[in-house]
Structure formats: structure tokens, C-alpha cells
Amino acid sequence: MTQKIRVANDVLRSIPDPGQGAVLPKDGETNILITSALPYCNNVPHLGNIIGSTLSADVFSRYNRTRNRRTLYICGTDEYGTATETAALKEGITPRELCDKYHALHKETYEWFNIGFDLFGRTSTAKHTEICQSIYLNLGQHGYLEKQIKDQTYCEGCKKFLADRYVEGICPHCSYVDARGDQCDGCSRTLDAIDLIEPRCLIDKTHNVVAHSSSHMYFKLDAAQPALEDWIKKSWKKGKWSPNATINADGEIVDARMKSGLKPTPVTRDLAWGVPIPPIGREDDKEMGGKVLYVWFDAVIGYVSITGEYTPEWKRWWLNPDNVRLYQFMGKDNVYFHTIYFPAMLLADGRNWTTLHHLSTTEYLNYEGGKFSKSKNRGVFGPAAKETGIPASVWRYYLLSTRPETADAMFSWADCIAANNNVLLKNFGNFVNRALKFLSAQYDSVLPESGDAPGPLSPNDPLDAEFITDVNALLKDYIDAMESVKIRLGLQTVMLISSRGNGYLQASGLNKALMTENPQRCAQVVSRAVNLIYVLSALIYPFMPATSDALLLQLNAPARAVPEVLSTDILAGHRIGQPDHLFKNIDEKMEQVWKVRFGGDESAKKEEEAPTSKRKAKKGGAVNAVPNAVAVNGPKSPEVIALEAKVLEHGQVVRGLKENKEAKDVIDAAVTELKRLKAELVLLEKSTSPAAQ
């Protein structure tokens, strides 16, 4: 089919999709290195895990590709340590077999969600051992390792020291009876296994567990603290970190461990499954024989070693701070290891490492009023998302639109369904389908001559100045949000742009009558709408890559880079592909079906006792979604578009008040106003719908 696309340096995307060929940084350019927290290789990821790091990082990775920046996105399974050994013990298989099983499961899950790593690797590799040992040796050479002899739990039945996860007992702080050796699930405090009351061996609870002394190497974090504090303050300012558990908005270090003075931390463990300790040429080497690196030490080095599996030139990414910016994505519980522990290791190592530029953290995503629980079959885990029949693009949209950026968020089936039906289908999909179907039906799929010159449209256009100015302002908002890693805001802005496109078609009166009475104006409206769709194909790519691909197929156009202004890029004479619906309606009755399916063992009983009302099933979408309570056939009026935007904006106000835990009367007043605006929107939609005219 004939393609006519404007030729210019800034039009097309030149950086390939993730995983499509080796990418190396180029000096003098902005090169982006992205990591997401390595998932433990002993479990199945749930939706909260996915939005917490891997999906969010994927969005930022794809965004940078739409800006034609050399981008590398690395992740993989964290495979060593006691968590893996104990999980393997419970399943009756070897640690290697367990890691092989769960690595494949994680990889399959992420692939279905269209999460595009350049490499999804693993830490149980020879390259990982090589790089971990090199850092350990450098720490020893520079005086940052010291031996300490301390009591540890020892099982007389197993005749070996028990690592933290092999020990359970009574918490010394809250008396929880099943506290683990590393952390208490009752009070969430971190523990030392030796402090447990009445310790029990996980392998055999009848065995006698006692305290024996053992030698281990410790990383002298106290010696690294002065340089680390200086680095944190400089990086916080340069990378524009959001306030977190390490440093606040005023640039004050608030981590309690740093304020009281960091202490040496162990880097070795009495285990078999891990990176062997290399000799460092000291008398105490013999005492380290048979030990392995502590998983907290080796796991963060996995980012480097997986890059080493990706390319033998990994140092061009990781030892290149002048040309590479490192962005790291994680849940809030991982901040310490990425802002204190890992940077301290790299600084003490002595080489010129690429260190953290910006970190993006999330709070927790909960499930329908409670927590995800694999043991209770509560929530959506791993490949189960596919079983619902909801496309991956819709899953990605809903999860990203509810991304818990500043406070915990709640997954809701009703909101998920409404996000598809009221936002994707009636806003984004409606605009695209209406414009492309008109072009296909009235112009035989060939873009007519509009009179617009190739290149940027003038904000002083005699007919569409307001439309062009609005789109350009929203494009700036989008770029600003994404550059600041405000992912949820970026997605909301995309939907506002498509909503503006709907308003443009309505205000312009695009129909057969316009084509007959003013063919030049009709051609102009079609051309500008099609070129806005081309822009949307780039803007939506980070969030919903499959939807972007579908748009490009319907447009018959190559992938576009994100522009700063609306331009005429698809030119007269270009033939589009076959228009088709991007989204399908989800039956609201499925809410109750999925609640029972994923609600845990008690959900069936609750269903019998208190079935969900039809009224609740028809409730609108999430607070941050653009509502469309009335099923309107055809385009929306500019008044509806404006009021939708106002509802969206006020919905964000309500969300912010709740996240900041403002006074109840303040929140109630804001919610009342939001309900009033929604009611006003319903009335306006009814009055402007075709049926009312």
C-alpha cells in the first residue's frame, strides 16, 4: 500500500523495540539504563508485583525509545540465598530445579503482559559469580571488609549452621510464635535468628537448635558513610528524586540507620547455594571456606551481571557515568538497598561506576479490600490474568492508571471493567475508529489534499487555532510528566489528548454533509485527525504497545517518535489500512464472576450471602478515569469533553486528599463536589446525545 510520510530527522522512531538487537551507549548522547527490582525465584508474581517494578520500568523504557534515546532495560530472577533453598526444600527439588521452574514462569508472565526487557536474565550464572567476586575482592583490597565472630543458630541434628530462613521461633519484640529468622511477620521488624526465643529448625522441628560462634566477613558501611552521604545529596539534587525513606523533599537524610551511624553488615553466609567466597589473600581466608555471599550483597550486583550476559561490553553501560543515566524501579521496601547499600558498595569498590540517577518507587497495590494472598487463593497471580480473556493492553492500562505512586491503591474489578468500557472504548477507541472509518468510507482510504503544508501546524491557524494550541500544550504536559517519571499522569494526559480529538471531530461537524458543502474543510479535518492519531500511536506505545502496533497497522505507517507539537506527517495520497475496533465491551456481569474466581476460599460463601447489586455492578470507573456514564452513540460535544476533563481533575484532587489522609470533613466535601460534577455530566450527556436531539 502507498505510504506518504514526511521526511525529517525527528519524525520516525529509530530506536528498536526492546530485545531487538544489542544496544550500546554513545558518547555525547543521552543514554538510558533501566533496571527493575529482581523478583525472587521462589514464587509467582501477582498484579502488585508487576505494577510495582517490571511494568512501570517497561513504560519508561519504551518512552525513552520514542524519544530516540539509546535505552537498555535489564531485569531477571534473584536466585541465590536461603529463600530459594527453603522453597526448594518444601517442594522436594533442588535449588537449581526450583530456579529453572520459576524463572520460566516469571518470563512467561512478563511476556504475556508485553513487558519488553532487553534481557530477562538470572543471577545463578558464571558471569554473576565473576562480577560479584571482583567487587568483593576490591572491597577487601580497599580495607572495607572485616571479620567478625558472632553467635549463630546451629542445628545439632543437621550438624550445620542454620541461615536465617531455616529458623523459626518466637519474636522477641511482639511474641509472634512463627517469626522467621530474618523478619517477623507479626510486627514486621527485621531480626537476627540468634535472638529468636525457642528457635526451631525448619528442616526438622524436633532437632535441637543452639548458639555456636561462626566467623563471617562484614562490609564496613561505617567507613563508607561519609562518601555515601555526599553522593546521596548530590544524586538527590541532580536526579530530582522524589521524597523517600532515605532523603526527604528538603534534601535531609532521614534514614534512621544513617542518622544513628551505619554499622558493618554481614556479606557472607553458611550456605551451599550461592556465590562462593573468593580468597582475598589474608589469614582468615580459611575461615571463609565453604561459605557464600549473602544474597543481599549479590542480588543487587545482578543488574550488572545480567548486563554482562547481554553484552561483553557491559562496562560501557556500568562504568560510564558521564554518558549513562541509571533509572531504577522498585517497591517502597527496596529503597534502602538501592540508595544506601548498593551505592556504598560501588563507591567502596573504587571503580568509576554508573550510579543511580533517579529512583521510582511505588506503594502497595491491594486487592478488593484486602491483600493478595497466594496461600488463600486471593487475587490474580501470574498467568491467571490471561484466563480472564481481558487483553494484556487493557490490563496494562488499568494497572498503570491506578499505579500506587504516593499511597497504597486498591484493585477493583468494577473499576477495571469501567476503565475499559468508559475510557478506552468510548474515548480513545471512539476517536480513532470514527476518523479512520470516515476516511475509509468517504475517500476510499486515501488521505485527501488538505492544503496543510508538511510539518508543524500553526497555532495561529484561522480555523483550528484553539485545537492546535490545546494539543501542543497537552503534548508538553505529557513530555514533562514522563521526563519526571510521573507515569500515571502521563497516561492520563494521553487520554485527555484523545478526548480533545473527539471534541475536535464533534466541533468540526465531520460528516457527509460537510464533505458535500465544504470539501476542502472536510479534507483538512480528516488530515488533522489522522495526524493526531499518528501522534497518539507514539504516546500510547509505552503504556499499551500492542494498541500502538494496531494503530500503526490501521494507519499503514512506520513507528513515530514523540513530537513536541502537532504536525502534518502523514501526507495527501497516503493509503491507510483497514480500520477496526481497538477495544471490545466487557460485560459488567463478569465482575461477580471474577470476584468469585479470584476472591479466595471464602468468596463463594460471601456470594451466597450478599450478591452484588446490579446498581453496584454498573458503577463508574476509577477516580482517575475520564467518566462517561451514559452510553452515547457518536462523538461527544466540546462541552462534554470540557466537563469530563473537570471531573478528571477533581477526581485527582479527591485521590490526593485521601492519599495525604486529610481531615474527614475536607474529604467529604471534595467527594460531594465530585458527585455533583458527575451528575452534571450525566445530564449534559443526555441533553447532547443524538437521541435527545
C-alpha positions, 0 to 999 in steps of 0.5 A, spaced: 500 500 500 502 507 498 505 510 504 506 518 504 510 520 510 514 526 511 521 526 511 525 529 517 530 527 522 525 527 528 519 524 525 520 516 525 522 512 531 529 509 530 530 506 536 528 498 536 523 495 540 526 492 546 530 485 545 531 487 538 538 487 537 544 489 542 544 496 544 550 500 546 551 507 549 554 513 545 558 518 547 555 525 547 548 522 547 543 521 552 543 514 554 538 510 558 539 504 563 533 501 566 533 496 571 527 493 575 527 490 582 529 482 581 523 478 583 525 472 587 525 465 584 521 462 589 514 464 587 509 467 582 508 474 581 501 477 582 498 484 579 502 488 585 508 485 583 508 487 576 505 494 577 510 495 582 517 494 578 517 490 571 511 494 568 512 501 570 520 500 568 517 497 561 513 504 560 519 508 561 523 504 557 519 504 551 518 512 552 525 513 552 525 509 545 520 514 542 524 519 544 530 516 540 534 515 546 539 509 546 535 505 552 537 498 555 532 495 560 535 489 564 531 485 569 531 477 571 530 472 577 534 473 584 536 466 585 541 465 590 540 465 598 536 461 603 529 463 600 530 459 594 533 453 598 527 453 603 522 453 597 526 448 594 526 444 600 518 444 601 517 442 594 522 436 594 527 439 588 533 442 588 535 449 588 537 449 581 530 445 579 526 450 583 530 456 579 529 453 572 521 452 574 520 459 576 524 463 572 520 460 566 514 462 569 516 469 571 518 470 563 512 467 561 508 472 565 512 478 563 511 476 556 504 475 556 503 482 559 508 485 553 513 487 558 519 488 553 526 487 557 532 487 553 534 481 557 530 477 562 536 474 565 538 470 572 543 471 577 545 463 578 550 464 572 558 464 571 558 471 569 554 473 576 559 469 580 565 473 576 562 480 577 560 479 584 567 476 586 571 482 583 567 487 587 568 483 593 575 482 592 576 490 591 572 491 597 577 487 601 583 490 597 580 497 599 580 495 607 572 495 607 571 488 609 572 485 616 571 479 620 567 478 625 565 472 630 558 472 632 553 467 635 549 463 630 543 458 630 546 451 629 542 445 628 545 439 632 541 434 628 543 437 621 550 438 624 550 445 620 549 452 621 542 454 620 541 461 615 536 465 617 530 462 613 531 455 616 529 458 623 523 459 626 521 461 633 518 466 637 519 474 636 522 477 641 519 484 640 511 482 639 511 474 641 509 472 634 510 464 635 512 463 627 517 469 626 522 467 621 529 468 622 530 474 618 523 478 619 517 477 623 511 477 620 507 479 626 510 486 627 514 486 621 521 488 624 527 485 621 531 480 626 537 476 627 535 468 628 540 468 634 535 472 638 529 468 636 526 465 643 525 457 642 528 457 635 526 451 631 529 448 625 525 448 619 528 442 616 526 438 622 522 441 628 524 436 633 532 437 632 535 441 637 537 448 635 543 452 639 548 458 639 555 456 636 560 462 634 561 462 626 566 467 623 563 471 617 566 477 613 562 484 614 562 490 609 564 496 613 558 501 611 561 505 617 567 507 613 563 508 607 558 513 610 561 519 609 562 518 601 555 515 601 552 521 604 555 526 599 553 522 593 546 521 596 545 529 596 548 530 590 544 524 586 538 527 590 539 534 587 541 532 580 536 526 579 530 530 582 528 524 586 522 524 589 521 524 597 523 517 600 525 513 606 532 515 605 532 523 603 526 527 604 523 533 599 528 538 603 534 534 601 535 531 609 537 524 610 532 521 614 534 514 614 534 512 621 540 507 620 544 513 617 542 518 622 544 513 628 551 511 624 551 505 619 554 499 622 558 493 618 553 488 615 554 481 614 556 479 606 557 472 607 553 466 609 553 458 611 550 456 605 551 451 599 547 455 594 550 461 592 556 465 590 562 462 593 567 466 597 573 468 593 580 468 597 582 475 598 589 473 600 589 474 608 589 469 614 582 468 615 581 466 608 580 459 611 575 461 615 571 463 609 571 456 606 565 453 604 561 459 605 557 464 600 555 471 599 549 473 602 544 474 597 543 481 599 550 483 597 549 479 590 542 480 588 543 487 587 550 486 583 545 482 578 543 488 574 550 488 572 551 481 571 545 480 567 548 486 563 554 482 562 550 476 559 547 481 554 553 484 552 561 483 553 561 490 553 557 491 559 562 496 562 560 501 557 553 501 560 556 500 568 562 504 568 560 510 564 557 515 568 558 521 564 554 518 558 549 513 562 543 515 566 541 509 571 533 509 572 531 504 577 524 501 579 522 498 585 517 497 591 517 502 597 521 496 601 527 496 596 529 503 597 534 502 602 538 497 598 538 501 592 540 508 595 544 506 601 547 499 600 548 498 593 551 505 592 556 504 598 558 498 595 560 501 588 563 507 591 567 502 596 569 498 590 573 504 587 571 503 580 568 509 576 561 506 576 554 508 573 550 510 579 543 511 580 540 517 577 533 517 579 529 512 583 521 510 582 518 507 587 511 505 588 506 503 594 502 497 595 497 495 590 491 491 594 486 487 592 478 488 593 479 490 600 484 486 602 491 483 600 493 478 595 494 472 598 497 466 594 496 461 600 488 463 600 487 463 593 486 471 593 487 475 587 490 474 580 497 471 580 501 470 574 498 467 568 491 467 571 490 474 568 490 471 561 484 466 563 480 472 564 480 473 556 481 481 558 487 483 553 494 484 556 493 492 553 487 493 557 490 490 563 496 494 562 492 500 562 488 499 568 494 497 572 498 503 570 492 508 571 491 506 578 499 505 579 500 506 587 505 512 586 504 516 593 499 511 597 497 504 597 491 503 591 486 498 591 484 493 585 477 493 583 474 489 578 468 494 577 473 499 576 477 495 571 471 493 567 469 501 567 476 503 565 475 499 559 468 500 557 468 508 559 475 510 557 478 506 552 472 504 548 468 510 548 474 515 548 480 513 545 477 507 541 471 512 539 476 517 536 480 513 532 475 508 529 470 514 527 476 518 523 479 512 520 472 509 518 470 516 515 476 516 511 475 509 509 468 510 507 468 517 504 475 517 500 476 510 499 482 510 504 486 515 501 488 521 505 485 527 501 489 534 499 488 538 505 492 544 503 496 543 510 503 544 508 508 538 511 510 539 518 508 543 524 501 546 524 500 553 526 497 555 532 495 561 529 491 557 524 484 561 522 480 555 523 483 550 528 487 555 532 484 553 539 485 545 537 492 546 535 494 550 541 490 545 546 494 539 543 501 542 543 500 544 550 497 537 552 503 534 548 508 538 553 504 536 559 505 529 557 513 530 555 514 533 562 510 528 566 514 522 563 521 526 563 519 526 571 517 519 571 510 521 573 507 515 569 500 515 571 499 522 569 502 521 563 497 516 561 492 520 563 494 526 559 494 521 553 487 520 554 485 527 555 489 528 548 484 523 545 478 526 548 480 533 545 480 529 538 473 527 539 471 534 541 475 536 535 471 531 530 464 533 534 466 541 533 468 540 526 461 537 524 465 531 520 460 528 516 457 527 509 454 533 509 460 537 510 464 533 505 458 535 500 458 543 502 465 544 504 470 539 501 476 542 502 474 543 510 472 536 510 479 534 507 483 538 512 479 535 518 480 528 516 488 530 515 488 533 522 485 527 525 489 522 522 495 526 524 493 526 531 492 519 531 499 518 528 501 522 534 497 518 539 500 511 536 507 514 539 504 516 546 500 510 547 506 505 545 509 505 552 503 504 556 499 499 551 504 497 545 500 492 542 494 498 541 500 502 538 502 496 533 494 496 531 494 503 530 500 503 526 497 497 522 490 501 521 494 507 519 499 503 514 505 507 517 512 506 520 513 507 528 513 515 530 517 518 535 514 523 540 513 530 537 513 536 541 507 539 537 502 537 532 504 536 525 502 534 518 506 527 517 502 523 514 501 526 507 495 527 501 495 520 497 497 516 503 493 509 503 491 507 510 489 500 512 483 497 514 480 500 520 477 496 526 475 496 533 481 497 538 477 495 544 471 490 545 465 491 551 466 487 557 460 485 560 459 488 567 456 481 569 463 478 569 465 482 575 461 477 580 464 472 576 471 474 577 470 476 584 468 469 585 474 466 581 479 470 584 476 472 591 479 466 595 476 460 599 471 464 602 468 468 596 463 463 594 460 463 601 460 471 601 456 470 594 451 466 597 450 471 602 450 478 599 450 478 591 452 484 588 447 489 586 446 490 579 446 498 581 453 496 584 455 492 578 454 498 573 458 503 577 463 508 574 470 507 573 476 509 577 477 516 580 482 517 575 478 515 569 475 520 564 467 518 566 462 517 561 456 514 564 451 514 559 452 510 553 452 515 547 452 513 540 457 518 536 462 523 538 461 527 544 460 535 544 466 540 546 462 541 552 462 534 554 469 533 553 470 540 557 466 537 563 469 530 563 476 533 563 473 537 570 471 531 573 478 528 571 481 533 575 477 533 581 477 526 581 485 527 582 484 532 587 479 527 591 485 521 590 490 526 593 486 528 599 485 521 601 492 519 599 495 525 604 489 522 609 486 529 610 481 531 615 474 527 614 470 533 613 475 536 607 474 529 604 467 529 604 466 535 601 471 534 595 467 527 594 460 531 594 463 536 589 465 530 585 458 527 585 455 533 583 460 534 577 458 527 575 451 528 575 452 534 571 455 530 566 450 525 566 445 530 564 449 534 559 450 527 556 443 526 555 441 533 553 447 532 547 446 525 545 443 524 538 437 521 541 435 527 545 436 531 539 
